């Protein structure tokens, strides 16, 4: 089994990944992911090198974003998460980031030609805490928000079909 450390990042061959800043960003994503994802992280180590590199960026970004949503005072969380999502969307659209963690995420989004509109669900999530009237409302919400990273992972795993994306969203 792979260690999931810096040597894994170094073995992944991706265009432009040789810059020290980008490599450090992927390593930060790996560190954040390993610390918080447990078995999910272990499963990602089984992916081929390039897919693993981009899964590292997606998982690191997701865990970091989840931490902003869950940690600290409620008013601060909403504000910080809204800022984070807005900055992320701007940077993905611009194709570059100076943030040490988002840099790898932006690189992955651009390199893999992922749909930035999928991130709108995460941005909407930061606007206000959800209120569910029915279980169907909760399911719809969770599929839209929690399924986002799974939807982004689908093309990295080699499928761009709408059905595969829908099913990955359910898995997420």
C-alpha atoms as one frame of an Amber mdcrd trajectory, in Angstrom:
protein
   0.000   0.000   0.000   1.193   3.507  -0.779   2.132   5.841   1.999   0.024
   8.758   0.735   2.858  11.177   1.456   4.998  13.535  -0.574   6.584  10.691
  -2.543   3.144   9.851  -3.990   2.766  13.456  -5.100   6.206  13.349  -6.714
   5.327  10.159  -8.656   2.194  11.687 -10.180   2.976  13.040 -13.627   0.723
  15.979 -14.501   1.348  19.018 -16.671   2.587  21.971 -14.601   2.734  19.959
 -11.361   6.495  20.452 -11.170   6.280  23.970  -9.724   7.198  24.036  -6.044
   4.066  26.009  -5.107   1.731  23.601  -6.867   3.494  20.565  -5.425   3.223
  22.088  -1.926  -0.480  22.703  -2.526  -1.098  19.071  -3.481   0.908  17.988
  -0.428  -1.234  20.209   1.820  -4.385  18.688   0.283  -2.945  15.219   0.970
  -2.158  16.113   4.593  -5.634  17.555   5.214  -7.309  14.588   3.520  -5.293
  11.947   5.391  -6.052  13.579   8.742  -9.826  13.741   8.275 -10.963  11.098
   5.770  -9.739   7.809   7.226 -10.994   4.860   5.138 -12.035   7.104   2.242
  -8.442   8.302   2.041  -7.133   4.734   2.008  -9.454   3.910  -0.900  -8.202
   6.891  -2.914  -4.660   5.521  -2.679  -5.752   2.678  -4.975  -6.439   5.048
  -7.880  -4.027   5.416 -10.817  -1.413   8.155 -10.255  -3.033  11.001 -12.199
  -6.541  10.261 -10.900  -5.119   9.975  -7.367  -3.408  13.356  -7.663  -6.657
  15.054  -8.639  -8.685  13.110  -6.060  -6.200  14.424  -3.481  -7.023  17.992
  -4.537 -10.790  17.388  -4.497 -10.714  15.618  -1.126  -8.413  18.193   0.452
 -10.626  21.023  -0.774 -13.803  19.258   0.405 -12.425  18.551   3.875 -11.078
  22.094   4.255 -14.426  23.544   3.120 -16.328  21.244   5.471 -14.132  22.440
   8.327 -15.040  26.044   7.556 -18.723  25.077   7.531 -18.563  23.140  10.812
 -15.976  24.826  13.051 -16.267  28.081  15.003 -19.159  30.378  15.794 -22.241
  30.148  13.570 -22.163  33.752  12.328 -18.440  33.525  11.567 -18.852  30.167
   9.809 -21.473  31.458   7.414 -19.413  34.528   6.579 -16.136  32.615   6.190
 -17.742  29.898   4.096 -19.451  32.426   1.827 -16.120  34.224   1.296 -14.318
  30.916   0.704 -16.848  29.769  -1.897 -16.879  33.097  -3.711 -13.068  33.246
  -3.811 -12.902  29.641  -5.005 -15.352  30.248  -7.847 -13.458  33.380  -8.910
 -10.112  31.594  -8.840 -11.374  28.565 -10.756 -12.815  30.844 -13.429  -9.538
  32.829 -13.559  -7.466  29.639 -13.621  -5.116  30.517 -10.786  -4.966  30.801
  -6.994  -2.493  32.099  -4.457  -4.169  30.203  -1.612  -1.920  27.308  -0.504
  -4.720  24.719  -0.613  -6.977  26.077  -3.366  -4.056  26.209  -5.829  -4.215
  22.401  -6.315  -8.004  22.467  -6.496  -7.962  25.179  -9.185  -5.278  23.263
 -11.085  -7.391  20.102 -10.955 -10.551  21.915 -12.050  -8.758  23.447 -15.046
  -6.517  20.514 -15.984  -9.407  18.035 -15.922 -11.865  20.512 -17.460 -14.343
  20.041 -14.612 -17.647  21.916 -14.529 -17.304  24.942 -12.253 -21.100  25.264
 -12.073 -21.163  22.162  -9.856 -19.627  24.382  -7.165 -22.704  26.599  -7.093
 -24.382  24.049  -4.770 -21.590  24.543  -2.255 -21.902  28.314  -2.557 -25.680
  28.097  -2.015 -25.032  25.940   1.061 -23.059  28.754   2.651 -25.875  31.293
   2.294 -27.977  30.001   5.200 -28.390  26.888   7.329 -30.826  24.469   5.698
 -34.314  23.829   7.031 -35.955  20.570   6.003 -39.702  20.065   6.046 -39.604
  16.534   4.657 -37.122  13.722   4.243 -37.310  14.292   0.467 -36.176  17.898
   1.041 -33.223  16.675   3.062 -32.312  14.051   0.453 -32.442  16.646  -2.356
 -30.243  18.998  -0.331 -27.679  16.345   0.583 -27.474  15.098  -2.983 -26.841
  18.643  -4.227 -24.281  19.571  -1.595 -22.600  16.360  -0.473 -22.690  14.897
  -3.965 -20.712  17.802  -5.409 -17.245  16.336  -4.898 -18.392  12.966  -6.174
 -19.742  14.634  -9.307 -16.382  16.345  -9.816 -14.567  13.046  -9.311 -16.559
  11.239 -12.035 -14.637  12.620 -15.060 -11.332  12.121 -13.233 -12.227   8.440
 -13.029 -12.801   8.374 -16.779 -16.520   8.942 -17.336 -18.319  12.024 -18.538
 -21.720  10.377 -18.896 -24.659  12.091 -17.230 -25.838   8.799 -15.740 -22.432
   8.119 -14.141 -22.403  11.645 -12.737 -25.920  11.232 -11.322 -24.982   7.939
  -9.699 -21.757   9.368  -8.250 -23.765  12.231  -6.780 -25.970   9.666  -5.027
 -22.872   7.879  -3.737 -21.548  11.146  -2.348
